[in-house]
Amino acid sequence: MGRAWMTPEDHAKFKRAYIITTAKRARIADQAEAFTLWAELAEKGYVRSTFYLGVCLDNGIGTRVNRAKAFLAYRRAALDGHAEAQYNVYQMYRSGIGTAKNLPRALHWLRKAVDNGDIPAIRDLGYCYHEGIGVRVNYQEAVELYRVAAKAGDPMAQWNLALCYEAGEGASESKRWAMHWMQKAARNGHEKARAYLAKAPDMAFERRRNNCDADVVPR
């Protein structure tokens, strides 16, 4: 099992590495320092540090991109209950990035992330039910999951929920609720929602079967 509680010294290292890793811009030397710190802290068993080690390997922060090693780091953190790591393991199994594609294992880790309250995971499980990916199509289940993620502010879930209301899939057809969630998605930066509202402000949607969204690229 990984460790959750840090010594004061290790906490200072974590803070330093976190600031560098999440900065919009960071010097190459600082990124290399952050990677070294994450590797050191991960070796001590700190779960969040193991996750961020995966982030560095996944995105080439302070090191070369190595998706296979990123997958191993994410999986290690996922086994210790880290929700974002569980979600990333799902994505990598689903897309075959850093490991062989395996949909049953992907769904296993997706459900783990959902159980831990990860919002993108909740949305994506809704998408799986909506599109029949690894499960039987269940529009009602999809709508319930979309609604949870939409209320938490996820723009993709808001877009998906709007389409479900517009088409009457899993919920009673409602132009008012479709407009409500479409506007929220647009305000939160969803480009398709913005384009639809600009093209058809009266909600005369051009319905396409696969308009719903889910993330398919590891974070």
KAWORA-V423311 format. One record per backbone hydrogen bond with DSSP energy under -0.5 kcal/mol. NH is the residue of the N-H (numbers start at 0). CO is the residue of the C=O. Records with the same first field share a line. If there is no record, write none. Layout:
# KAWORA-V423311
NH->CO + CO
This chain:
# KAWORA-V423311
2->44
10->6
11->7
12->8
13->9
14->10
15->11
16->12
17->13
18->14
19->15
20->16
21->17
22->18 + 19
30->26
31->27
32->28
33->29
34->30
35->31
36->32
37->33
38->34
39->35
40->36
41->37
42->38
43->39
44->41
45->40
46->2
49->45
50->46
51->47
52->48
53->49
54->50
55->51
56->52
57->53
58->54
59->55
60->55
61->59
65->56
69->65
70->66
71->67
72->68
73->69
74->70
75->71
76->72
77->73
78->74
79->75
80->77
81->76
82->80
85->81
86->82
87->83
88->84
89->85
90->86
91->87
92->88
93->89
94->90
95->91
96->91
97->95
101->92
105->101
106->102
107->103
108->104
109->105
110->106
111->107
112->108
113->109
114->110
115->111
116->113
117->112
121->117
122->118
123->119
124->120
125->121
126->122
127->123
128->124
129->125
130->126
131->127
132->127
133->131
137->128
141->137
142->138
143->139
144->140
145->141
146->142
147->143
148->144
149->145
150->146
151->147
152->149
153->148
154->152
157->153
158->154
159->155
160->156
161->157
162->158
163->159
164->160
165->161
166->162
167->163
168->163
169->167
173->164
177->173
178->174
179->175
180->176
181->177
182->178
183->179
184->180
185->181
186->182
187->183
188->185
189->184
190->188
193->189
194->190
195->191
196->192
197->193
198->194
199->195
202->199
204->202
206->204
210->207
